[in-house]
Amino acid sequence: MNALKMAALAVFSFVSINSTIAQDNRQMDKLDADLIVSGAYVVTMDEAKSVIENGAIAVKDGVIIAVGAQSDILASYTASEIISGEHRAVMPGFVNGHTHSSMVLFRGMADDLALMTWLRNYIFPMEGRYVDEALIEAGTSLACYEMIESGTTSFVDMYFYPDVIARVAEKCGLRAIVSAPMIDFPSPGFKGWDDSFAAGVDFAARWKGKHSRITPGLAPHAPYTVSPEHLKQAFDAAGDLGVPVSIHVAEDRAEIKTIHEKYGVTPIEHMEKVGMLTHPTIAAHVVWPTESDIEKLANSKVGVIHNPTSNMKTGAGVAPIPAMLDAGVKVGLGTDGAASNNDLDMWPEMRFAALLHKGVGGDPTVVPATAALHMATKGGAVAAGFAADVGSLEVGMRADFIQVALDKPRLTPLYDIMSHLVYAANSSDVVTSVVDGKILMKDREVLTLDKDKVMAAVEEIAVKIRADLANN
């Protein structure tokens, strides 16, 4: 090799080595993260409702450690998993504030009926025949698959065999408040109040603090199915245990009439006497509050969960959500069970919450897109009583969020991301789901549940229900 070539090679080697060292030093300067997820839009749902264009989130140990411009995040952090955000929006996952997850087994079983007829003639009898641990496990697994696939990251459940529900939620990766049911008359596994109450208290005591994503609660069914004495017993026990109460309240006119005839008060006034207003309570429906009721709720520890699809389908009515929001009531959204919805998809709930009240009130300015999105995310987390670090994308919050694909003809053009999320996007646009920093779905593939096994287990039970329906 001649001298000129040797000199050139030496210079090249020196430059290459120094370039590699500089690159390594830049890498060493970066902070470690477990996961970085980018988005053409990062919809934070913080207090200012901030939206970051070409943004990203860095996550470590299940916590958001940075939110900002994508270029800044990628320059400052390194992670073993990096998910691109091209043509995608990142937003907090949905909080389904009221559901009965296992009732997916009764999806479409009895439709187009008045609420009390539907409950007493169909739901209660079929629950008595079929609800056992196998149904609850199969149904909750299917429900969790459906919720993960559609962008829900947290849910509030109220149904039988809560231990099974909690175990499924723990396994599949979702965050949940699981409430043990209590009712005055015989129900699956119980003879009546005494044993359902004892079992509920035992469940709450055993699960409190057991798992970071699972919060136990007590669920006296409703003021028309539980006596005042037993309601007070439930609220007192919840206070002693330090757990929330989940309950149906003021759902339809029949309930309003029943409570007034028995006690001479509204359901909210009735529940005030047993301790609801001073205890963290998830009050589902609240379709028929008076102005006085709304004022009481605004100054209470109660979160109201609006279930527009279920309430419309059962003819229960339309909750006065604009009045509640104006008064300062904490309001979230829920699907209710799939037996009365007939799905667990929060996208229609959010859209109906924005549209229904415009149509009923004749005012297109009520419940704007930002308010509907807030009810489905941060507002829902507050109303349902989830920890303060759930529901928005901010440093220090738990890493519960989803990515939504925007590269669809029906999502083009895009001028306002919040408008698109509320009025145009749907569950099929969700491509990534993350809870506590763990990826539950990536590129539309649910990673924590086996779809074929889940559906086979459900179908095995559905065959029996289908035959029973055909013979009656």
C-alpha positions in Angstrom: 0.0 0.0 0.0 1.5 3.4 -1.0 2.0 6.2 1.5 -0.9 8.3 0.1 -3.4 5.5 0.6 -2.1 4.7 4.1 -2.5 8.3 5.1 -6.1 8.5 3.7 -7.0 5.3 5.5 -5.7 6.6 8.8 -7.7 9.9 8.4 -10.8 7.9 7.5 -10.3 5.6 10.5 -9.8 8.6 12.9 -13.0 10.3 11.6 -15.0 7.1 11.9 -13.9 6.3 15.4 -14.5 9.8 16.6 -17.9 9.8 14.9 -18.9 6.6 16.6 -17.6 7.9 20.0 -19.7 11.1 19.5 -22.8 9.0 18.6 -22.2 6.8 21.7 -21.9 9.9 23.8 -25.1 11.3 22.5 -26.8 7.9 23.3 -25.3 7.9 26.8 -26.7 11.4 27.4 -30.2 10.2 26.7 -32.5 9.2 29.6 -33.8 5.7 29.8 -37.5 5.0 29.2 -39.4 1.8 28.7 -41.7 3.0 25.9 -42.0 6.0 23.6 -45.2 6.6 21.6 -45.6 9.3 19.1 -48.5 11.0 17.4 -49.3 13.6 14.8 -51.4 14.9 17.6 -51.1 14.3 21.3 -54.4 15.1 22.9 -53.5 15.5 26.6 -56.9 16.3 28.2 -54.9 18.3 30.8 -56.7 21.3 32.5 -56.0 23.5 29.4 -57.1 20.7 27.0 -53.7 21.1 25.3 -53.0 19.4 22.0 -49.4 18.9 20.9 -48.8 18.5 17.2 -46.1 16.0 16.2 -45.8 15.1 19.8 -44.7 12.1 21.8 -44.9 10.5 25.3 -42.1 8.7 27.2 -43.0 6.1 29.8 -41.0 4.4 32.5 -42.3 2.0 35.2 -45.9 2.5 34.1 -45.7 6.3 34.6 -45.5 9.1 32.0 -42.1 10.8 32.4 -42.3 13.2 29.5 -44.8 14.7 27.2 -43.8 17.1 24.4 -42.6 17.6 20.9 -41.6 14.4 19.2 -38.2 15.8 18.2 -37.5 16.7 21.8 -38.6 13.4 23.3 -36.6 11.4 20.8 -33.6 13.6 21.4 -33.8 13.2 25.1 -34.9 9.6 25.7 -34.1 6.2 24.5 -36.5 3.2 24.9 -36.6 -0.5 24.1 -40.0 0.0 22.4 -40.8 3.0 20.2 -44.1 3.2 18.4 -44.4 5.5 15.4 -47.1 8.1 15.4 -47.4 9.0 11.7 -51.1 9.7 10.9 -52.1 8.9 14.4 -53.5 10.7 17.4 -52.5 9.8 21.0 -55.1 10.3 23.7 -56.1 9.1 27.1 -57.9 5.8 27.1 -61.6 5.8 27.8 -63.1 5.3 31.2 -66.2 3.2 31.1 -67.8 4.4 34.3 -70.7 1.9 34.5 -71.0 -1.6 33.1 -71.9 -5.2 33.9 -69.2 -6.8 31.8 -70.3 -10.4 31.9 -73.7 -9.5 30.5 -72.2 -9.7 27.1 -73.6 -13.2 27.3 -77.1 -11.7 27.2 -76.3 -9.4 24.3 -79.5 -9.2 22.1 -81.3 -11.7 24.2 -84.3 -9.4 24.9 -84.7 -6.0 23.2 -87.2 -3.2 22.8 -88.8 -3.6 26.2 -89.5 -1.2 29.1 -86.8 -1.3 31.7 -88.8 -3.1 34.5 -90.3 -5.6 32.1 -86.9 -6.3 30.6 -85.4 -6.8 34.1 -88.1 -8.8 35.8 -89.3 -11.0 32.9 -86.0 -11.6 31.2 -82.7 -10.6 32.8 -83.4 -11.6 36.4 -84.8 -15.1 35.5 -81.9 -15.8 33.0 -79.3 -14.7 35.5 -80.8 -17.1 38.0 -80.5 -20.0 35.5 -77.1 -19.3 34.0 -74.9 -17.0 36.0 -72.1 -19.0 37.6 -68.3 -18.7 37.7 -67.8 -20.2 34.3 -70.2 -17.7 32.7 -68.6 -14.8 34.5 -65.1 -15.7 33.4 -66.1 -16.3 29.8 -68.2 -13.1 29.7 -65.7 -10.9 31.4 -62.9 -12.1 29.1 -65.0 -11.3 26.1 -65.9 -7.9 27.5 -62.3 -7.1 28.3 -61.3 -8.1 24.7 -64.1 -5.8 23.3 -63.0 -2.9 25.6 -59.3 -3.2 24.8 -60.1 -3.3 21.1 -62.3 -0.2 21.2 -60.0 2.0 23.4 -61.2 1.6 26.9 -58.4 1.4 29.5 -60.5 1.6 32.8 -63.9 0.4 33.7 -66.3 0.2 36.6 -68.0 -3.2 37.0 -71.0 -4.2 39.0 -71.9 -7.9 38.7 -71.9 -11.3 40.4 -68.7 -13.3 41.3 -66.5 -10.2 41.6 -63.5 -12.3 42.5 -63.6 -13.8 39.0 -64.1 -10.4 37.3 -61.1 -9.0 39.3 -58.9 -11.9 38.3 -59.8 -11.5 34.6 -59.2 -7.7 34.7 -55.9 -8.3 36.4 -54.8 -10.9 33.8 -55.9 -8.9 30.7 -54.2 -5.7 31.9 -57.1 -3.3 32.2 -57.7 -1.0 35.2 -61.0 -1.6 37.0 -63.2 -0.8 40.0 -64.9 -4.0 40.7 -68.0 -3.7 42.8 -69.6 -6.6 44.7 -73.4 -6.8 44.1 -75.9 -6.7 47.0 -79.6 -7.0 46.7 -82.6 -7.9 49.0 -84.0 -10.8 47.0 -82.4 -14.1 45.9 -79.7 -13.7 43.2 -77.0 -15.9 41.7 -75.1 -17.5 44.5 -77.1 -15.7 47.3 -80.3 -16.3 49.2 -80.8 -12.5 49.8 -79.3 -9.5 51.5 -77.5 -11.0 54.4 -75.3 -13.4 52.5 -74.7 -11.0 49.5 -73.7 -8.2 51.9 -71.3 -10.5 53.8 -69.8 -11.7 50.6 -69.4 -8.2 49.3 -67.7 -7.0 52.4 -65.4 -10.0 52.4 -64.5 -9.4 48.7 -63.7 -5.7 49.3 -61.6 -6.5 52.4 -59.5 -9.1 50.5 -58.9 -7.0 47.4 -58.2 -3.7 48.9 -54.6 -2.9 48.2 -54.1 -6.3 46.6 -53.4 -5.1 43.1 -52.5 -1.6 41.9 -55.0 -1.7 39.0 -57.9 -3.3 40.8 -60.0 -1.3 43.3 -62.8 -3.2 45.1 -66.1 -1.6 45.9 -69.6 -2.4 47.2 -72.7 -2.3 44.9 -76.1 -2.2 46.5 -78.2 -2.6 43.4 -80.7 0.3 43.6 -83.0 2.2 46.0 -86.0 0.2 44.7 -84.3 -3.2 45.2 -82.5 -2.6 48.5 -84.3 -1.3 51.7 -83.2 1.9 53.4 -81.8 0.0 56.3 -79.7 -2.2 54.1 -78.5 0.8 52.0 -77.3 2.5 55.1 -75.6 -0.7 56.1 -73.7 -0.8 52.8 -72.6 2.8 53.0 -71.4 2.4 56.5 -69.4 -0.7 55.6 -67.9 1.1 52.6 -66.9 3.9 54.9 -65.3 1.5 57.3 -63.4 -0.3 54.5 -62.5 2.9 52.6 -63.9 1.7 49.3 -66.4 3.3 46.8 -70.0 2.4 46.3 -71.5 1.8 42.9 -75.3 2.0 42.5 -78.1 2.7 40.0 -80.1 5.9 41.0 -83.0 7.7 39.5 -82.9 5.6 36.3 -86.5 5.8 35.1 -89.9 7.1 35.9 -91.1 3.9 37.6 -88.3 4.2 40.1 -89.2 7.9 40.8 -92.8 6.9 41.4 -91.9 3.9 43.6 -89.6 5.9 45.9 -92.0 8.8 46.1 -94.9 6.6 47.0 -92.9 4.7 49.6 -90.9 7.5 51.2 -92.3 10.8 49.9 -88.9 11.9 48.5 -86.9 11.8 45.3 -84.3 8.9 44.9 -81.5 11.4 45.5 -83.1 12.7 48.7 -83.7 9.1 49.7 -80.0 8.2 49.1 -78.9 11.4 50.9 -80.5 9.9 54.1 -78.4 6.7 53.9 -75.1 8.5 53.3 -74.6 8.6 49.5 -73.8 12.3 49.3 -70.9 12.2 51.8 -69.3 9.0 50.6 -67.4 8.4 47.3 -70.2 7.0 45.1 -70.5 6.1 41.5 -74.2 6.9 40.7 -75.2 5.3 37.4 -77.9 6.9 35.2 -79.4 9.8 37.3 -81.9 10.4 34.5 -84.5 12.2 36.6 -83.0 14.5 39.2 -84.8 17.7 40.2 -83.0 21.1 40.3 -82.6 20.6 44.1 -81.1 17.1 43.4 -78.6 18.5 41.0 -77.5 21.2 43.6 -77.1 18.4 46.1 -75.0 16.3 43.7 -72.8 19.3 42.8 -71.8 19.6 46.5 -71.3 16.0 47.2 -68.8 13.2 46.7 -71.0 11.6 44.1 -69.9 11.1 40.5 -72.8 10.7 37.9 -72.3 8.3 35.1 -74.3 9.1 31.9 -75.4 6.1 29.9 -77.1 7.6 26.8 -77.4 4.5 24.6 -78.8 2.3 27.4 -81.2 5.0 28.6 -82.5 5.7 25.1 -82.9 2.0 24.3 -84.9 1.2 27.5 -86.9 4.4 27.1 -85.7 5.5 30.5 -85.3 9.1 29.4 -82.6 11.7 28.8 -80.5 12.8 31.7 -80.2 16.6 32.1 -76.4 16.5 31.5 -76.0 20.2 30.5 -77.7 21.3 33.7 -75.5 19.0 35.7 -72.3 20.2 34.0 -73.3 23.8 34.5 -73.9 23.1 38.2 -70.5 21.5 38.6 -71.6 17.9 39.0 -68.8 15.4 38.3 -70.0 13.6 35.1 -68.6 10.6 33.3 -69.8 8.2 30.6 -70.6 4.5 30.6 -72.0 1.9 28.3 -74.1 0.0 30.9 -74.1 -3.8 30.2 -74.2 -5.2 26.7 -77.6 -6.7 27.4 -79.1 -3.2 27.3 -76.7 -1.4 25.0 -75.8 -3.8 23.0 -72.0 -3.2 23.1 -69.2 -1.9 25.3 -68.0 0.7 22.8 -67.4 4.1 24.4 -67.2 5.9 21.0 -71.0 6.0 20.5 -71.5 7.0 24.1 -69.2 10.0 23.6 -70.9 11.0 20.4 -74.4 10.6 21.8 -73.4 12.6 24.8 -72.5 15.5 22.5 -75.4 15.1 20.1 -78.4 14.0 22.1 -78.6 17.1 24.4 -78.2 19.4 21.4 -81.3 17.8 19.8 -83.4 17.5 23.0 -82.6 21.1 24.1 -82.6 22.7 20.7 -79.2 24.3 21.5 -76.2 23.3 19.4 -73.8 24.8 21.8 -74.3 22.5 24.7 -71.9 19.6 25.4 -69.3 20.6 22.8 -66.8 18.1 21.6 -64.2 19.1 24.3 -66.8 18.4 27.0 -67.8 15.1 25.6 -64.2 14.0 25.3 -63.5 15.1 28.8 -66.4 13.1 30.2 -65.1 10.0 28.4 -61.5 10.5 29.8 -60.4 12.7 32.6 -63.8 13.7 33.7 -64.9 10.1 33.7 -61.9 9.1 35.8 -62.8 11.8 38.4 -66.5 10.9 38.4 -65.8 7.2 38.8 -63.3 7.8 41.6 -60.2 6.5 40.0 -56.9 7.7 41.4 -55.9 11.3 40.6 -53.1 10.0 38.3 -55.5 8.5 35.7 -57.3 10.2 32.8 -54.9 12.7 31.2 -51.5 12.7 29.5 -49.3 14.6 31.9 -45.9 13.9 33.6 -46.5 11.8 36.7 -49.8 10.3 35.4 -50.2 6.6 34.9 -49.5 5.6 31.3 -53.0 4.7 30.2 -53.5 5.8 26.6 -54.5 4.8 23.1 -53.4 5.6 19.5 -56.1 6.3 17.0 -55.3 6.0 13.2 -56.3 9.1 11.2 -55.4 7.9 7.7 -58.9 7.0 6.6 -61.0 8.7 3.9 -63.8 9.5 6.4 -61.2 11.2 8.6 -59.9 13.4 5.8 -59.5 16.4 5.8 -58.7 17.2 9.4 -59.0 20.7 10.8 -59.9 20.0 14.5 -58.6 16.8 16.2 -61.1 17.0 19.0 -64.0 17.4 16.6 -62.7 14.4 14.6 -62.4 12.2 17.7 -65.9 12.9 18.9 -67.9 13.2 15.7 -66.0 11.1 13.1 -63.7 8.4 14.6 -64.8 5.1 15.9 -63.6 1.9 17.6 -62.0 0.4 14.5 -59.6 3.3 14.3 -58.0 2.4 17.6 -54.6 0.7 16.8 -52.7 0.8 20.1 -53.8 0.4 23.7 -51.5 0.9 26.7 -52.4 0.6 30.4 -49.9 1.2 33.2 -47.2 1.3 30.5 -48.0 -2.2 29.2 -49.0 -2.6 25.6 -52.3 -4.5 25.6 -53.0 -4.0 21.8 -50.5 -3.2 19.0 -51.5 -2.8 15.4 -55.0 -3.9 16.2 -53.8 -7.2 17.7 -54.9 -7.8 21.4 -51.9 -9.2 23.1 -53.2 -10.2 26.5 -56.2 -12.4 25.6 -56.6 -15.3 23.1 -59.5 -14.3 20.9 -60.4 -17.8 19.6 -60.4 -19.3 23.2 -62.5 -16.4 24.5 -65.1 -16.6 21.8 -65.2 -20.5 22.0 -65.9 -20.3 25.8 -68.7 -17.8 25.2 -70.3 -19.8 22.4 -70.4 -22.9 24.5 -72.6 -21.1 27.0 -74.6 -19.2 24.3 -75.7 -22.5 22.7 -77.5 -23.4 25.9 -79.1 -19.9 26.3 -80.2 -20.0 22.6 -81.9 -23.4 23.1 -83.6 -22.1 26.2 -84.9 -19.0 24.4 -86.2 -21.2 21.6 -88.2 -23.4 24.0 -89.9 -20.4 25.8 
